[in-house]
Structure formats: C-alpha cells, structure tokens
Amino acid sequence: MDNKAFQRGSRTSLQSATSDEDMVEIAGATLDFSITDDIPPLDGDIGEGYGSYNGGGVNGSVKMMDFLDEPIPGVGTYEDFNTIDWVREKSRDRDRHREIASRSKESTWALIQSVNDAFSGWMLMLLLGLSAGSLAGLIDISAHWMTDLKEGVCLSGFWFNHEHCCWTSNETTFNDRDKCPQWKSWAELFTNRSQGAFAYILNYFMYVLWALLFSFLAVSLVRGFAPYACGSGIPEIKTILSGFIIRGYLGKWTLVIKTITLVLAVSSGLSLGKEGPLVHVACCCGNILCHLFTKYRKNEAKRREVLSAAAAAGVSVAFGAPIGGVLFSLEEVSYYFPLKTLWRSFFAALVAAFTLRSINPFGNSRLVLFYVEFHSPWHLLELIPFILLGIFGGLWGAFFIWANIAWCRKRKTTKLGKYPLLEVLTVTAITAVLAFPNEYTKRSTSELISELFNDCSMLDSSKLCDYINDFNSTKGDDLPDRAANTGVHTAMWQLSLALIFKILITVVTFGMKVPSGLFIPSMAVGAIAGRLLGIGVEQLAYYHRDWVIFQGWCSPGADCITPGLYAMVGAAACLGGVTRMTVSLVVIMFELTGGLEYIVPLMAAAMTSKWVADAIGREGIYEAHIRLNGYPFLEAKEEFTHKTLAMDVMKPRRNDPPLTVLTQEGMKVEDVEAVINETTYSGFPVVVSRESQRLVGFVLKRDLIISIENARKKQDGIVSSSMIYFTEHTPPLPPHSPASLKLRNILDLSPFTVTDQTPMEIVVDIFRKLGLRQCLITHNGIPG
C-alpha cells in the first residue's frame, strides 16, 4: 500500500510536542497550558486513577468483566486542551432521549422522571438568569462606590457613593447638586479645605493612590488565585463554544476572582469596561450550575448550549438588552445554536434582566448608567455625518486591532510579559496622572458616555449644555438650536484631548493581566467623536440656516440637530469597527435608547464601519486574539482559498513512515501498549489485518489507555501477552493461554471518511458544519 496517511485533522485539537498536526494549520504563538484545574473537569467525571497511563498494570479483582456490556469509567471523556466530538455527543443525547421516552411508558415514576428531564433545562436557565443578574447588580453597585471612593467619602455612611450620599440632603443647590455637607473630598477630610493648590494636589495624590491600590489588588488576585480571570474572556468563550476544552476557565475560582477583580479594575480608572467580562462571569455561572443536572454534566454538547444562553444573559445584564444579548450570542460567540437554545437563551436573558432591574443598582429604574431617550426626529441629510461616523468607526477599529495585537505580541515575545504587575501599575499610574486634570477622563467611562449621550434640557448644568438661551424662541419642551457659549467651547477642547487619550491608552490596556472589557472604551471613543461632530453640525446649522442643505427643515427656532444622537451613533460605529458586530449591535443600541426611529442611522453607521474595517482587515478583535493565542478555532466566516486536496495535507506524507494502524485481531496488549508509547497520535484506525487493510473503525488513544488499565485492575488474567480483539465474536482460545480483552465497545464503527481526492475546501466545510474531531482519508477503502 503506497498510500501515505491518516490525518487526525481536528479543527480543535492541540497537543504539545506532537507530530500529529491539524488538517488546517493554526497560526499563532505557543500556549502555556500549565494552569491547574479549579473545578471538576469540563469533560465529565473520570474515574480516579484512569486519567493517565504509564504503560504498566497490576492484576486486581478476580471478578470477570464483560467489557462489551459494562461501561468503563473514563471512556468517552476528553483530556484538557482537546476538542469534543460533536457527532458523538449529539448521538449520546439522542440515545438518552430514546431511553427516557421508552421508559416513561412503563411506570408513573418513569413518566415523572421524563417530565423532570424535560423541565430541567428551563430550571437551569432560571437559575442562570438569577445568578447572572445578581452578580451583575453586585458588580455595578460595588464599582460605582469604589470609583467615587477615589475622590472622597460619605460621612453619613462610608458605603454610600457620591450620588446616594447627597440624595437625602436638604442643603444641595440646583447648580451644585453634586455637593452636600455629607460628602467630603479627601482634602476636606484631612485639611478642612476644598479650594486651593494644596487641596487640589492632595485630591490628585489620593486619586492616583487609590487607583494604584485597586489595580495592585486586582493583578495580585488574578496572578495568585485564578490566572484565567484576566482579559475579556470572549475569545476563550468563543473557542470553548466551538468545542475546545479549557479546564478551570469556567471554574468556581475563576468566577469568584473575576467578580472581585472586575470591580477593582473598573474602579481603578483604567480604560476598560465590565461588559465583556460579564459574559465570562455569566458563562462561569452556567458551567457551575450544569453540575446540578446530569444531562448537562455528562454531555459536552449540551453544556455548550447552556454556555450560549449564558453569553446572552451576560450581554443582557451588561447593556440592559435581552434581545440584543440573544442576538450577540447567535452572531458573535456561538458555534452551535439550535432553535431550542434560542428560546432558552431568551428566557435566561429575560430572567437576568428582570433580576438586575429588581436590584436597581443605579437607583434610576434603568439597567445601565447611560440609558437615554431621544424625542427629536432626524433628517435624511443627517445620514451624511452618520456615515462619516461609520467611516471613523471602521478606521478606529482597524487601527485598534492592528496596534493592540502588535502590543500584545510584543508582550508575549519580550520581557514585558514577565512582569505583569509592573505593567499594570505603570499603565494605571500613567492613566490616573493624565486623567485627573481633565474632568471628562477623570470620571468613570460609563458616566462619560451617559453625559455624551445626554440631550440637553433647561435643567442641565453640564458644560456641554452651556448655550446662549433665547427664551422667546422656546417651543414647549423642545429647545431650539442655540449658539454655543464658553462652556461648550471649553468642553470641546477637553473632549478632543480626551479622545486622543482614550485612543492611545486603550491600546495598551486591553490584554493586561486584569479583567478588561472593550465595549465601553470603544463606545467612549465613538461617543466623544460623535458629540464633537454633533456640536459642529449643530452650530453650522444655527449660523448658516440659509444654506441649501438646511433650508426647509431647519428653520429659526427649530430643534434641528441632537448632538447626543450623534454620540450614540458614533459609539455604535466604533464598537462595530472593533468587534464587527452588526445586527446585535443595532438591537443593543436600540434597546438602550428605546426609540425605533433611530434604527436607520444606527444601521447606516454599523454597516459603514464594518465595510471600512473589513476592507483593511477581515478579523475582528476577538478573532485576532484567538489567532494570536493559537487557539484551535475554525472561523465560520472565513473562506478557504487554497486549491489543495485532502491527500496534500494528510499525515503521514509520501516520504514519511507508513501509517500506524491496529488490527481487529491478532495484537497483544503489549503490542498495543508499544504503539501507544511510541506514537503521539490521538487515535488509530483499526483495519481487518496487515494483509487486508480495509478500514473497520477508529479508536481513540485515551479510550485505549483507560480500557487496558481498567482491565488490568479489574479483570482476572489480563497480562501483557493477552490478545486484544475488536471483533464482535472472540475466537476460541488455546488451553492455558491468558484471558483475552474485548474492546469492541470503544471502537467507533462509523468514523467519518473522505477520499484522498476530496478538495480541502469541502473538508474544511465538513469540519465546520459537523463539528468533527477527526477525519480519515481513504484510498479505495484503505485508510491513508
């Protein structure tokens, strides 16, 4: 046989120091997979002692086992940093359903168990929504309080943030409603002064000191207890949902540490958000809750359906957008999303949003700090500046991805990555020192976005609403376009500096060893740019109403331009440019504003930003980080352009040693052990015989190891010279020969095969759509 190879061909199988390469080469850096587990394995329960193989064995019980009928502990499970077999997992679930359906007709108790099994999925979604909503409320309240702690403390109760502290005060004024006797800045507390150079310097020092303390605690907790708690988590969630196993990434310690350090990281004032990490937190909740239900604990494909719903719940509580959360899970992170998962994701997102609304973390009956309501209509000609914002968002997204990936690659390949604590403290110090003098960078990013989205009214005292008022031209509740006053001019140059600062600092912040989301910083960049453009268009319309473009719809005394709407459109454009989200992004922004009439501007900006960013680079930020980290992930949106055949990429190649196979009979235990120890393959084709190499099936190396070791311990007479059979019937044994070992039950009798002449684009499509773990290449029915 001159055929060259069997290809393990897994789209998601990764092993160190292996010659058993993937069908599709994954570019990227080498992963450090030395992290220990912190939760029961993602891949189910493995019998103690069966997880590793040392080639030896001991004779155990005298009880004779029939390996054909009795399940072996550990067989059918997966090792860490391996891919699941979607086809096998779905087949197992179908078999379980058939068994439950058949038993339900036998007795009332079996019928009750059947109903309980059907209801367990909805119960899990309920628990998931409650836990995700509760944790999001806790994170929001804690982050709001600790952010204000950098500026001062409430004397009536140190646990009150600035806003809550002054709510009950009767001594606040309209112009200074954020000032009350109960709230003291650090300068007032220590020196009893609120004005002057010394008070400013003391407040400056305390602001930087608290920021450094929070970031130090965050990075120390991550490094010491849960290294997986750093970053956004969405790239890894996408990889896990595609079928890859990363034990501990969704564990209890990761959940606890990520929740605590997310509050610390956001409170430190770093240019990051909590929205992305909330998806990771929700998925941790989903994974832990899966252990309460057998059908999800023992089936990896079913568990990933729960994780898809958890991602939807995470976005739901992050933005107060249940529908947007479901669409985000479907569009951005999920690999397998059946219709049943759609319904359950919606239910989980609904429960999570309701729970967060019940907690009311911001005290405004809203789920997010920057919820807005616009009432002014937009004009068709405004699509031009909206599209310009889309172009800016696409350019920003492409620049950010390029710069951030370059910085992260430098972090991986230089000494910078060896000192995460020093890096975090340095970036925090630079951020705090530069942010404090500018009131728009000093406050939290969510508060900044809230002010930029705000539609000015007569009661607003913000600099952005400092216009020259003409009360004679006011019509009802709508304020007409007015001339900008000095406050607006000051705010514009401060916002311009804030825009440059946010663009640069976000590049080096995202990817550090603290929890860091990208949604809020990206939205802040777009909101600043949008507000600046909105004010510019507003003033242009005010001073040049006689221009052709403004005639007919922008008459004197009319409220023509809404700068807050431009900020919202800019935020959507920049977030879309970075993540390449489209449908889910528009729905999230729509749910934030509660207005149907702004869907067209949002769609125009989102699509423009995606087109511009895709023209520069096809990858979004999450796909880029997946590639950078070397995660095995086949992107469904990516096209395979190589004109190759399966025989061109399979292993072994033409000049390599012949294919390693097992025969269905005639091999001893020691022969199989030798093959296992001498090769690094994850499995072996089983053929009829050395002479007739017709394919019988495929057996996984892990299942072989567990089965042989289990047989040595529990089946009497199994020694190195025992014969191994993969056949249905065992031939009669000669007298005085050792007992034989039947392993047909671990043999996959229907492995997926393609011929060696199959085009590679078809093979890649098969891996994507069926979720295969391996694929065998045959020539005239003979493997390899």
C-alpha positions in Angstrom: 0.0 0.0 0.0 1.6 3.2 -1.1 -1.0 5.5 0.5 0.5 7.9 2.8 -1.5 8.8 5.8 -4.3 9.0 8.2 -4.9 12.6 9.2 -6.1 13.4 12.7 -7.4 16.5 11.1 -9.0 18.0 14.1 -10.1 21.6 13.9 -9.8 21.9 17.6 -7.2 19.5 18.9 -4.0 20.9 20.4 -1.2 18.9 21.9 2.3 19.9 22.7 5.3 18.2 21.1 3.2 16.2 18.7 3.7 15.2 15.1 0.0 14.7 14.8 -0.7 18.0 13.2 -4.1 19.5 12.3 -5.6 19.5 8.8 -5.7 23.2 8.8 -2.6 24.9 10.2 -3.4 27.3 13.1 -1.1 30.3 13.1 -0.2 31.8 16.4 2.0 31.7 19.5 2.7 28.7 21.6 0.3 28.3 24.5 1.3 27.9 28.1 -1.0 25.2 29.3 0.5 24.8 32.7 -2.5 26.1 34.6 -4.1 23.7 37.1 -7.7 22.9 37.2 -10.0 24.7 39.7 -13.3 22.8 39.1 -14.5 19.4 38.2 -13.4 18.8 34.6 -15.4 20.3 31.8 -15.4 17.0 30.1 -17.2 15.0 32.8 -16.1 12.7 35.6 -13.2 10.4 35.1 -12.7 7.5 37.4 -9.8 8.1 39.8 -6.6 6.5 38.6 -7.7 6.3 34.9 -6.6 9.7 33.8 -3.0 8.8 32.9 -1.1 5.9 31.5 2.3 4.7 32.5 2.4 1.5 30.4 2.2 -0.8 33.4 -0.5 -2.5 35.2 -1.4 -4.8 38.1 -3.7 -7.7 38.4 -6.7 -6.8 40.5 -10.0 -8.4 41.4 -10.8 -11.9 40.3 -14.2 -10.7 39.0 -14.5 -11.3 35.3 -15.9 -8.3 33.4 -17.6 -8.2 30.1 -16.2 -5.1 28.5 -18.8 -5.4 25.7 -21.7 -4.6 28.0 -20.5 -2.8 31.1 -19.4 0.9 30.7 -15.8 1.7 31.6 -15.2 4.7 33.8 -13.5 7.5 31.8 -14.1 6.1 28.3 -15.7 8.7 26.1 -14.4 11.7 28.1 -11.8 14.2 26.9 -8.5 15.4 28.1 -7.7 19.0 28.8 -6.9 21.2 25.8 -8.6 18.8 23.4 -11.7 19.1 21.3 -15.0 17.4 21.9 -16.6 15.1 19.3 -19.9 16.9 18.4 -21.2 14.0 16.4 -20.6 11.5 19.3 -22.1 13.9 21.9 -25.2 14.5 19.9 -25.6 10.8 19.3 -25.3 10.1 23.0 -28.0 12.7 23.7 -30.3 11.2 21.2 -29.8 7.7 22.7 -30.6 9.2 26.2 -33.8 10.7 24.9 -34.9 7.4 23.3 -34.2 5.6 26.6 -36.2 8.1 28.7 -39.1 8.1 26.2 -39.3 4.3 26.2 -39.1 4.0 30.0 -41.7 6.7 30.5 -44.4 4.3 29.2 -43.5 1.7 31.7 -44.4 3.4 35.1 -45.7 6.6 36.6 -42.3 7.2 38.3 -40.5 6.9 35.0 -43.0 9.4 33.5 -42.3 11.8 36.3 -38.6 11.4 35.7 -39.2 12.1 32.0 -41.1 15.3 32.8 -38.3 16.3 35.2 -35.7 15.8 32.5 -37.7 17.9 30.0 -38.1 20.7 32.6 -34.5 20.7 33.9 -33.3 22.8 31.0 -35.7 25.6 31.9 -34.9 25.3 35.6 -31.2 25.7 34.7 -32.0 28.8 32.6 -33.9 30.3 35.6 -31.0 29.7 38.0 -28.6 31.0 35.4 -30.6 34.2 34.9 -30.9 34.8 38.7 -27.2 34.3 39.3 -26.0 36.4 36.4 -28.4 39.2 37.3 -27.5 39.1 41.0 -23.7 39.2 40.3 -24.1 42.0 37.7 -26.0 44.1 40.3 -23.3 43.4 42.9 -20.6 44.4 40.5 -22.4 47.6 39.4 -23.1 48.8 42.9 -19.5 48.0 44.2 -17.8 49.5 41.2 -19.9 52.7 41.5 -19.0 53.1 45.2 -15.3 52.3 44.8 -15.0 54.7 41.8 -16.3 57.5 43.9 -14.0 56.4 46.8 -11.1 57.8 44.8 -12.5 61.3 45.2 -13.9 61.3 48.7 -16.1 59.6 51.3 -19.6 59.9 52.7 -19.7 60.8 56.4 -23.2 59.6 56.9 -22.2 56.1 55.7 -19.0 55.2 54.1 -20.8 52.6 52.0 -22.7 55.3 50.1 -21.4 56.5 46.8 -21.4 60.2 46.0 -24.8 60.3 44.4 -26.6 58.2 47.0 -24.9 60.2 49.8 -26.4 63.5 48.6 -29.9 62.1 47.8 -31.3 62.7 51.2 -29.5 66.0 51.8 -31.6 69.2 52.1 -28.7 71.5 51.6 -27.9 70.9 48.0 -28.5 73.6 45.4 -29.5 73.3 41.8 -26.2 74.4 40.3 -24.2 72.4 42.9 -26.4 69.4 43.3 -23.4 67.0 43.5 -22.1 68.9 46.5 -23.5 68.3 50.0 -22.1 68.5 53.6 -22.3 64.7 54.0 -19.8 64.1 51.2 -16.2 65.2 51.8 -13.4 65.1 49.4 -10.1 63.8 50.8 -8.7 67.4 51.0 -11.7 68.5 53.0 -11.4 65.4 55.3 -7.7 65.9 56.0 -7.3 69.7 55.8 -10.9 71.0 56.0 -10.2 72.9 52.7 -11.9 72.3 49.4 -10.2 75.0 47.4 -6.6 76.0 46.8 -3.4 74.4 45.3 -2.7 72.2 48.3 -6.3 70.8 48.3 -6.0 70.1 44.6 -2.6 68.4 45.0 -3.9 66.3 47.9 -7.0 65.2 46.0 -4.8 64.4 43.0 -2.5 62.3 45.1 -5.3 60.4 46.7 -6.9 59.7 43.3 -3.7 58.2 42.0 -3.0 56.3 45.2 -6.4 54.7 45.3 -6.1 53.8 41.5 -2.8 52.1 42.2 -4.1 50.2 45.2 -7.1 48.9 43.3 -5.1 47.8 40.3 -2.4 46.2 42.5 -5.1 44.2 44.3 -6.7 43.2 41.0 -3.5 41.9 39.3 -2.3 40.2 42.5 -5.5 38.3 43.0 -5.5 37.2 39.3 -1.9 36.1 39.4 -2.2 34.3 42.8 -5.6 32.6 42.5 -7.1 32.5 39.0 -4.8 33.3 36.1 -7.8 32.7 33.7 -9.7 35.6 35.3 -7.7 38.2 33.2 -8.8 39.8 30.0 -12.2 39.9 28.4 -12.9 36.2 28.2 -14.9 36.4 25.0 -12.1 35.0 22.7 -11.8 32.0 25.0 -15.6 31.6 25.3 -15.8 31.5 21.5 -13.2 28.8 21.4 -14.8 26.8 24.2 -18.2 27.0 22.4 -16.6 25.7 19.3 -15.8 22.5 21.2 -12.4 23.1 22.8 -11.8 22.2 26.4 -10.0 24.5 28.8 -10.5 23.2 32.3 -10.7 25.7 35.0 -11.5 28.6 32.7 -15.2 28.5 33.7 -14.5 27.2 37.3 -15.6 28.4 40.7 -12.3 30.1 41.5 -12.3 31.9 38.2 -15.8 33.1 38.9 -15.0 34.4 42.4 -11.7 36.1 41.5 -13.1 37.6 38.2 -16.1 39.1 40.1 -13.9 40.7 42.7 -11.1 41.9 40.4 -13.5 43.2 37.8 -14.8 45.6 40.4 -11.2 46.6 41.3 -10.1 47.0 37.7 -13.1 49.2 36.8 -12.7 51.3 39.9 -9.0 51.9 39.3 -10.0 54.2 36.4 -8.2 52.1 33.7 -9.6 52.4 30.2 -11.6 49.2 30.3 -15.2 48.1 30.8 -17.0 45.4 32.7 -19.4 44.5 29.9 -17.2 41.9 28.1 -16.1 40.2 31.4 -19.7 40.0 32.4 -20.1 37.4 29.6 -17.3 35.4 31.2 -18.9 35.7 34.6 -22.3 34.5 33.3 -20.7 31.6 31.5 -18.9 30.6 34.7 -22.3 30.6 36.4 -23.7 28.4 33.6 -20.9 25.9 33.8 -21.1 25.5 37.5 -24.9 25.2 37.5 -24.5 22.4 34.8 -23.1 20.2 37.5 -26.5 20.1 39.2 -28.1 18.4 36.2 -26.9 15.1 34.9 -27.8 15.5 31.3 -25.7 18.7 31.1 -22.9 17.5 33.4 -22.2 14.4 31.3 -22.7 15.8 27.8 -20.3 18.4 26.4 -22.5 19.5 23.5 -25.5 20.1 25.9 -23.3 22.0 28.2 -22.3 24.3 25.3 -25.9 25.1 24.7 -26.1 26.3 28.3 -23.0 28.4 27.7 -24.5 30.0 24.6 -27.5 31.0 26.8 -25.1 32.3 29.5 -23.4 34.5 27.0 -26.8 36.0 26.1 -27.6 36.6 29.8 -24.2 38.3 30.2 -24.8 40.8 27.5 -28.4 41.3 28.7 -27.2 42.5 32.1 -24.3 44.4 30.7 -26.5 46.6 28.5 -30.0 46.0 29.7 -30.7 44.5 26.3 -32.2 40.9 26.5 -32.9 40.7 22.8 -29.5 42.1 21.9 -27.9 39.6 24.2 -29.6 36.7 22.4 -28.5 38.1 19.0 -25.0 38.7 20.3 -24.7 35.1 21.3 -26.0 33.9 18.0 -24.0 36.3 15.8 -20.7 36.6 17.7 -19.8 33.8 20.1 -21.9 30.6 19.4 -20.7 27.8 17.2 -23.8 25.6 17.5 -27.1 27.3 18.1 -30.2 25.1 17.7 -33.7 26.6 17.9 -34.2 25.2 21.4 -31.2 27.1 22.6 -32.6 30.3 21.1 -35.8 30.0 23.2 -33.8 29.2 26.4 -31.3 32.0 25.7 -34.1 34.4 25.5 -35.6 33.1 28.8 -32.2 33.3 30.6 -31.6 36.8 29.2 -35.1 37.9 30.3 -34.7 36.5 33.9 -31.2 38.1 34.2 -32.5 41.5 33.1 -35.5 41.2 35.4 -33.2 40.3 38.3 -31.0 43.3 37.7 -34.0 45.6 37.3 -35.2 44.4 40.7 -31.9 45.2 42.3 -31.9 48.6 40.6 -28.1 49.2 41.1 -28.2 52.8 39.8 -31.3 53.9 41.5 -32.9 55.2 38.3 -35.0 52.2 37.4 -32.7 51.5 34.5 -30.4 48.6 33.9 -27.4 50.7 32.7 -26.0 54.0 33.7 -26.2 55.6 30.2 -29.8 54.8 29.2 -31.2 57.7 27.2 -34.4 58.7 25.5 -34.4 60.9 22.4 -37.5 62.6 21.1 -36.3 64.8 18.2 -36.6 63.4 14.7 -33.6 63.1 12.4 -33.5 64.4 8.8 -32.4 62.4 5.7 -29.4 64.7 5.1 -28.0 63.8 8.5 -27.2 60.4 7.1 -24.1 62.1 5.6 -22.5 62.8 9.1 -23.8 59.5 10.3 -21.9 57.7 7.5 -18.8 59.8 8.3 -19.0 58.5 11.8 -19.2 55.0 10.4 -16.1 55.6 8.4 -14.3 56.9 11.5 -15.5 53.8 13.5 -14.1 51.5 10.8 -10.8 53.3 10.7 -10.6 53.3 14.5 -11.5 49.6 14.7 -8.8 48.6 12.1 -6.2 50.8 13.8 -7.0 49.5 17.3 -6.9 45.8 16.2 -3.5 46.3 14.5 -2.0 48.3 17.4 -3.4 46.1 20.2 -2.3 42.9 18.5 1.2 44.3 17.9 1.4 45.4 21.5 0.1 42.0 22.8 2.6 40.2 20.6 5.4 42.3 22.0 4.2 41.5 25.4 4.4 37.7 24.6 7.8 37.8 23.0 9.7 40.2 25.2 10.4 40.6 28.9 7.4 42.8 29.2 5.2 39.8 29.6 7.3 38.5 32.5 6.3 41.5 34.7 2.5 41.8 34.6 2.4 43.5 38.0 4.8 46.2 36.9 3.0 46.7 33.6 -0.4 47.1 35.3 0.9 49.5 37.9 2.7 51.6 35.2 -0.3 51.8 32.9 -2.5 52.7 35.9 -0.2 55.4 37.1 0.0 56.9 33.6 -3.8 56.7 33.2 -4.5 58.3 36.6 -1.9 61.1 36.3 -3.2 62.1 32.8 -6.9 61.6 33.6 -7.3 63.6 36.7 -6.8 67.1 35.3 -9.5 66.5 32.6 -13.0 66.2 34.0 -14.1 64.0 31.1 -11.3 61.4 31.7 -11.4 61.7 35.5 -14.9 60.3 35.8 -15.8 56.7 35.1 -16.2 55.8 31.4 -19.9 54.9 31.9 -20.6 58.3 33.4 -18.8 59.9 30.5 -20.9 58.0 27.9 -24.0 59.0 29.9 -23.2 62.7 29.7 -22.2 62.4 26.0 -25.5 60.7 25.1 -27.5 63.2 27.1 -29.9 65.5 25.3 -29.6 69.0 26.8 -32.5 70.5 28.6 -33.1 73.7 30.5 -32.1 72.0 33.8 -28.7 70.7 32.7 -25.7 72.4 34.3 -23.1 70.5 32.3 -20.6 72.4 30.2 -21.8 70.5 27.1 -25.2 72.2 27.7 -23.9 75.8 28.2 -25.6 77.5 25.4 -26.8 81.1 25.0 -30.5 80.8 25.7 -33.2 82.8 23.9 -36.4 82.0 25.9 -38.6 83.8 23.4 -37.9 81.1 20.8 -38.5 78.1 23.0 -41.4 76.0 21.9 -42.8 73.6 24.5 -40.4 71.1 25.9 -38.1 71.2 22.9 -35.2 73.6 23.0 -34.2 75.2 19.7 -30.7 75.1 18.3 -28.7 77.8 20.2 -25.3 79.4 19.9 -22.6 77.7 21.9 -21.4 79.5 25.0 -17.9 79.4 26.6 -18.7 76.2 28.4 -19.3 74.3 25.2 -16.1 75.7 23.7 -14.1 74.5 26.8 -15.8 71.1 26.7 -14.9 70.7 23.1 -11.2 71.1 23.5 -11.3 69.0 26.7 -13.2 66.3 24.8 -10.6 66.5 21.9 -7.8 65.8 24.4 -9.9 63.0 26.0 -10.4 61.4 22.5 -6.6 61.3 21.9 -6.0 60.0 25.4 -8.7 57.2 25.2 -7.5 56.1 21.7 -3.9 55.6 22.9 -4.3 54.3 26.4 -7.0 51.7 25.4 -4.5 50.1 23.0 -2.1 49.2 25.8 -4.7 48.5 28.5 -6.7 45.8 26.7 -5.0 42.4 27.2 -3.3 43.2 30.6 -3.5 40.7 33.4 -6.6 42.2 34.9 -10.3 41.7 33.8 -10.7 44.1 30.9 -13.7 44.6 28.6 -13.5 46.5 25.3 -17.2 47.5 24.8 -17.2 50.6 27.0 -13.8 52.1 25.9 -14.8 51.6 22.2 -18.1 53.2 22.8 -16.5 56.1 24.7 -14.1 56.9 21.7 -17.1 56.9 19.3 -19.3 58.9 21.7 -16.7 61.6 22.0 -16.1 61.8 18.3 -19.9 61.8 17.7 -20.6 64.5 20.2 -17.9 66.7 18.7 -19.3 66.2 15.2 -22.8 66.7 16.5 -22.0 70.1 18.1 -20.2 71.1 14.9 -23.2 70.3 12.7 -25.5 72.0 15.2 -23.5 75.2 15.2 -23.2 75.0 11.4 -27.0 74.7 11.1 -27.5 77.6 13.6 -25.3 80.1 11.8 -26.0 79.0 8.2 -29.7 78.3 8.0 -29.7 79.9 4.6 -27.6 77.1 3.1 -29.3 74.8 0.7 -28.8 71.7 2.8 -30.5 73.3 5.8 -33.4 75.1 4.1 -36.8 73.6 4.6 -36.1 71.5 7.7 -34.0 73.7 9.9 -36.0 76.9 10.3 -35.2 79.5 13.1 -36.4 78.4 16.5 -36.5 74.7 15.5 -34.7 71.9 17.3 -32.8 70.5 14.2 -29.7 68.7 15.5 -29.4 66.4 18.5 -25.7 66.1 19.4 -26.5 63.3 21.8 -27.8 61.2 18.9 -24.5 61.7 17.1 -22.7 60.5 20.2 -24.8 57.4 20.2 -24.3 56.7 16.5 -20.5 57.2 16.9 -20.5 54.8 19.9 -22.2 52.1 17.8 -19.8 52.8 14.8 -16.7 52.4 16.9 -17.9 49.3 18.7 -18.9 47.8 15.4 -15.5 48.6 13.9 -13.7 46.8 16.6 -15.9 43.8 17.1 -17.5 43.6 13.6 -20.9 43.2 15.2 -23.9 44.4 13.1 -27.4 43.1 13.8 -26.8 42.5 17.5 -25.1 45.9 17.9 -28.0 47.8 16.3 -30.5 46.0 18.6 -28.4 46.7 21.7 -28.2 50.4 20.9 -32.0 50.4 20.0 -32.8 48.9 23.4 -30.5 51.5 25.1 -32.4 54.4 23.6 -35.9 52.9 23.4 -36.6 54.6 20.0 -37.5 52.9 16.8 -36.9 55.9 14.7 -33.1 55.8 15.2 -32.6 52.3 13.8 -31.8 53.6 10.3 -28.9 55.9 11.5 -27.6 53.1 13.6 -27.7 50.6 10.8 -26.0 53.0 8.4 -23.2 53.7 10.8 -22.8 50.0 11.8 -22.6 48.7 8.2 -20.3 51.5 7.1 -17.9 50.8 9.9 -17.9 47.1 9.2 -17.3 47.7 5.4 -14.4 50.1 6.1 -12.8 47.9 8.8 -13.2 44.7 6.6 -11.6 46.5 3.7 -8.5 47.0 5.9 -8.5 43.7 7.8 -11.0 40.8 7.9 -10.6 39.9 11.5 -12.5 41.4 14.5 -10.6 41.9 17.7 -11.8 38.6 19.2 -10.8 36.6 16.2 -7.4 38.4 16.2 -6.8 37.4 19.8 -7.8 33.8 19.1 -5.3 33.7 16.4 -2.6 35.4 18.5 -3.1 32.9 21.3 -3.0 30.0 19.0 -6.4 28.7 19.9 -7.7 26.0 17.5 -10.8 27.7 16.0 -12.2 27.4 12.6 -13.9 30.7 11.8 -17.2 30.1 10.1 -17.0 33.5 8.3 -13.5 32.8 6.9 -13.2 31.4 3.3 -10.7 28.7 2.5 -8.9 29.8 -0.7 -6.2 27.1 -1.2 -6.6 24.7 -4.1 -5.4 21.6 -2.4 -6.7 18.0 -2.0 -7.1 16.0 1.2 -4.1 13.9 0.3 -1.9 17.0 0.2 -2.3 17.9 3.9 -2.9 14.5 5.5 -0.3 12.8 7.8 1.9 10.9 7.1 3.1 12.4 3.8 4.5 10.5 0.9 8.1 10.2 2.3 7.1 9.7 5.9 7.0 6.3 7.6 3.9 4.2 6.9 0.6 4.7 8.6 0.3 3.4 12.2 -2.8 1.1 12.4 -4.2 -1.5 14.8 -5.7 -4.8 13.6 -9.1 -6.0 14.7 -7.5 -9.3 16.0 -4.0 -10.8 16.4 -2.5 -8.0 18.5 -1.4 -8.5 22.1 -1.8 -6.0 25.0 2.0 -5.3 24.9 1.8 -4.6 21.2 -0.9 -2.0 21.6 1.0 -0.5 24.6 4.1 -0.2 22.4 2.2 1.6 19.7 0.7 4.0 22.3 4.1 4.7 23.8 5.9 5.1 20.6 3.5 7.5 18.9 1.9 10.8 19.6 -1.3 10.3 17.7 -4.7 10.9 19.4 -6.2 7.8 17.8 -5.6 4.9 15.5 -7.5 3.4 12.5 -8.5 -0.3 13.1 -8.1 -2.5 10.0 -9.1 -6.1 9.2 -5.5 -7.3 9.1 -2.0 -6.4 8.0 -2.7 -8.0 4.6 -6.2 -6.7 4.1 -6.1 -3.1 5.3 -9.7 -2.5 4.9 -11.0 0.0 7.4 -13.1 -1.3 10.3 -13.3 1.7 12.6 -11.3 4.2 14.7 -10.3 4.0 18.3 -9.1 6.9 20.5 -5.8 6.6 22.3 -7.3 7.9 25.5 -10.0 5.2 25.4 -7.4 2.5 24.8 -5.3 3.6 27.7 -8.2 3.8 30.1 -9.7 0.4 29.0 -6.4 -1.5 29.2 -5.6 -0.1 32.6 -9.1 -0.8 33.9 -8.9 -4.4 32.6 -5.6 -5.0 34.3 -7.1 -3.8 37.6 -10.5 -5.4 37.4 -10.3 -8.4 35.1 -8.5 -11.5 36.2 -5.9 -12.9 33.8 -5.2 -9.8 31.7 -1.4 -9.6 31.2 0.9 -8.3 28.6 0.6 -11.4 26.4 -3.3 -11.2 26.4 -4.8 -10.9 23.0 -6.9 -7.8 22.2 -10.0 -8.2 19.9 -12.1 -5.5 18.3 -14.3 -8.1 16.7 -17.9 -8.9 17.7 -17.1 -12.5 18.5 -14.0 -13.8 20.2 -12.4 -16.9 18.6 -11.8 -19.9 21.0 -8.6 -19.6 22.9 -5.9 -22.4 23.1 -5.6 -24.1 26.5 -3.5 -22.4 29.2 -3.5 -19.1 27.2 -4.1 -15.9 29.1 -7.6 -14.3 29.1 -8.4 -12.1 26.1 -9.6 -8.5 26.2 -12.6 -7.4 24.1 -12.6 -3.7 23.2 -15.2 -3.5 20.5 -17.3 -1.2 22.7 -14.7 1.6 22.4 -14.4 1.2 18.7 -16.1 3.8 16.5 -17.5 1.7 13.7 -18.7 4.7 11.7 -15.7 7.2 11.5 -16.1 10.0 9.1 -14.1 9.3 6.0 -13.3 11.1 2.8 -11.3 10.0 -0.2 -7.8 11.3 -0.8 -9.1 13.3 -3.9 -11.6 15.4 -1.8 -10.9 19.1 -2.2 -9.8 20.7 1.0 -12.5 23.4 1.0 -15.1 20.6 1.2 -13.1 19.0 4.1 -12.9 22.3 6.0 -16.6 22.9 5.4 -17.3 19.4 6.8 -15.3 20.1 9.9 -17.1 23.4 10.5 -20.7 22.2 9.9 -20.5 18.8 11.6 -18.0 19.6 14.3 -15.8 16.6 13.6 -12.9 15.7 15.9 -11.0 13.7 13.3 -11.4 12.7 9.7 -9.9 9.6 8.0 -8.5 9.8 4.5 -9.1 6.6 2.4 -8.0 5.4 -1.0 -10.2 2.6 -2.4 -11.5 1.9 1.1 -8.0 1.7 2.6 -7.0 4.3 5.2 -4.3 6.7 4.2 
